[in-house]
Amino acid sequence: MITEKRKILLFIDNCTAHNIVPPLKAMKVNFFPPNTTSKLQFLDQGIIENFKSFYRKEVVRKLITDMEQQSASSINVLHAIRMIDKAWRSVSMTTMSNCVKSCGFSKPQEEASEEPQEPDMNLEADWNKLQNIEVQFEDYVTCDEGLATTRTLTDAEIIDIVNQHTDNDNVDENDVDHTDLADFEPVVSNKEARAAINTLRTYIERCDDIEDRVPLIADEIDISPWKNLLMKFAQVHVCLEHLYRAETCLRADFVQLKPMASKLLESYVSEKSTIKTVGQLMNEVIHNICIPITNNIVQDHLNKPAAWYRLELGFKEVSDVRNYKVVSVFSQLPVFPPQVWQHIEPPSEEIVEVTSVEELKYHHTKYMFISDKYSRKLDFLM
């Protein structure tokens, strides 16, 4: 800071822990005026309350899970640390920015904008399961609002603390009680991890509402760092199913395509449209096919080109570009049903025409290879 010639002004409150400020060279410390913490301390403007709300949500959900599993409810230090970490990461930057601005730490033209709060219906249902008295969740969040966190120690108390530390330093390490080690979670073997991944994959493949369940799974077991990978794993499965149905001229299950797969597909044919799948496009004109739209998600794991192929569709008697429909299909190789091939000009020499069920199964096996790659990726992380 000194070499960069930065000027830093640190505001702190008049907590008793701040009575002695060490000498600082590149930083100036100013205290808030007495009895103004509730107005000038931005943590008190909503950040702490927001954090507590997220933390106590995790506590409630942990208790509900224990009730459903008919196991004794217990929250140890490790559980608490995990919930604290997740709760703090849940506090948004918008919330922090607004709390700082509300204290006056902003430019005159900047005003704190209200962050829209959506009601958590799942939390309300969980809370109603947990309690039988007329206590609101908001009251539970602020139950320790008036709890004293610091106090001034007397000389006698300070002497007792010093003597206690001295006695602890003289205790032999062999005399330490290690009964707490029993509370640690058991080590999971590679075999058990692989079995768990296979179970998770089977669960994903059989879920009808996977786009809703994946975030809940990730939240429940707190695998936030892997949440995106888990979502991609589920997305690939849904897109593969749609593509396979499309190539076999079957009606695709559009319920599973919304809204998760639509995030991967540039767009897809609406359920209300007369066109249901790529395999049913023989009555439509392919006006254009754009190749390739690189699919980095799949390409990175295949180590070979993978792309989205965008088809611009329109009725034969309509030439207005505004009436075109756009369908994006994923394929490692440009594979389409024979009925569609007559409308497509080959963009490269790698095109393979599917003329039999055996060829279709061969290419479908290639697509399933993608799903297996994600499974191995999860296995590697575990």
TALIN-V969647 format. One record per residue. BURIAL is b if it has 16 or more other ideal C-beta (glycine too) atoms within 10 Angstrom, else e. Layout:
burial=BURIAL
burial=BURIAL
This chain:
burial=e
burial=e
burial=e
burial=e
burial=e
burial=e
burial=e
burial=e
burial=e
burial=e
burial=e
burial=e
burial=b
burial=e
burial=e
burial=e
burial=e
burial=e
burial=e
burial=e
burial=e
burial=e
burial=e
burial=e
burial=e
burial=e
burial=e
burial=e
burial=e
burial=e
burial=e
burial=b
burial=e
burial=e
burial=e
burial=e
burial=e
burial=e
burial=e
burial=b
burial=b
burial=b
burial=e
burial=e
burial=b
burial=b
burial=b
burial=b
burial=b
burial=b
burial=b
burial=b
burial=b
burial=b
burial=b
burial=b
burial=b
burial=b
burial=b
burial=b
burial=b
burial=b
burial=b
burial=b
burial=e
burial=e
burial=e
burial=e
burial=e
burial=e
burial=e
burial=e
burial=e
burial=e
burial=e
burial=e
burial=e
burial=e
burial=b
burial=e
burial=e
burial=e
burial=b
burial=e
burial=e
burial=b
burial=b
burial=e
burial=e
burial=b
burial=b
burial=e
burial=e
burial=e
burial=b
burial=b
burial=b
burial=b
burial=b
burial=b
burial=b
burial=b
burial=b
burial=e
burial=e
burial=e
burial=e
burial=e
burial=e
burial=e
burial=e
burial=b
burial=e
burial=e
burial=e
burial=e
burial=e
burial=e
burial=e
burial=e
burial=e
burial=e
burial=e
burial=e
burial=e
burial=b
burial=b
burial=e
burial=e
burial=b
burial=e
burial=e
burial=e
burial=e
burial=e
burial=e
burial=b
burial=e
burial=e
burial=b
burial=b
burial=e
burial=e
burial=e
burial=e
burial=e
burial=e
burial=e
burial=e
burial=e
burial=e
burial=e
burial=e
burial=e
burial=e
burial=e
burial=e
burial=e
burial=e
burial=e
burial=e
burial=e
burial=e
burial=e
burial=e
burial=e
burial=e
burial=e
burial=e
burial=e
burial=e
burial=e
burial=e
burial=e
burial=e
burial=e
burial=e
burial=e
burial=e
burial=e
burial=e
burial=e
burial=e
burial=e
burial=e
burial=e
burial=e
burial=e
burial=e
burial=e
burial=e
burial=e
burial=e
burial=e
burial=e
burial=e
burial=b
burial=e
burial=e
burial=b
burial=b
burial=e
burial=e
burial=b
burial=e
burial=e
burial=b
burial=e
burial=e
burial=b
burial=b
burial=e
burial=e
burial=b
burial=e
burial=e
burial=b
burial=b
burial=b
burial=e
burial=e
burial=e
burial=e
burial=e
burial=e
burial=e
burial=e
burial=e
burial=e
burial=b
burial=b
burial=b
burial=b
burial=b
burial=b
burial=b
burial=b
burial=b
burial=b
burial=b
burial=b
burial=b
burial=b
burial=b
burial=b
burial=b
burial=b
burial=e
burial=b
burial=e
burial=e
burial=b
burial=e
burial=b
burial=e
burial=b
burial=b
burial=e
burial=e
burial=b
burial=b
burial=b
burial=e
burial=b
burial=b
burial=e
burial=e
burial=b
burial=b
burial=e
burial=e
burial=e
burial=e
burial=e
burial=e
burial=b
burial=b
burial=b
burial=b
burial=b
burial=b
burial=e
burial=e
burial=b
burial=e
burial=b
burial=e
burial=e
burial=b
burial=e
burial=e
burial=b
burial=e
burial=e
burial=b
burial=e
burial=b
burial=b
burial=e
burial=e
burial=b
burial=e
burial=e
burial=e
burial=e
burial=b
burial=b
burial=b
burial=b
burial=b
burial=b
burial=e
burial=b
burial=b
burial=e
burial=e
burial=e
burial=e
burial=e
burial=e
burial=e
burial=e
burial=e
burial=b
burial=b
burial=e
burial=b
burial=b
burial=b
burial=b
burial=b
burial=b
burial=e
burial=b
burial=b
burial=b
burial=b
burial=e
burial=e
burial=b
burial=b
burial=e
burial=b
burial=b
burial=e
burial=e
burial=e
burial=e
burial=e
burial=e
burial=e
burial=e
burial=e
burial=b
burial=e
burial=e
burial=e
burial=e
burial=e
burial=b
burial=e
burial=e
burial=b
burial=b
burial=e
burial=e
burial=b
burial=e
burial=e
burial=b
burial=b
burial=e
burial=b
burial=b
burial=b
burial=e
burial=b
burial=b
burial=e
burial=e
burial=e
burial=e
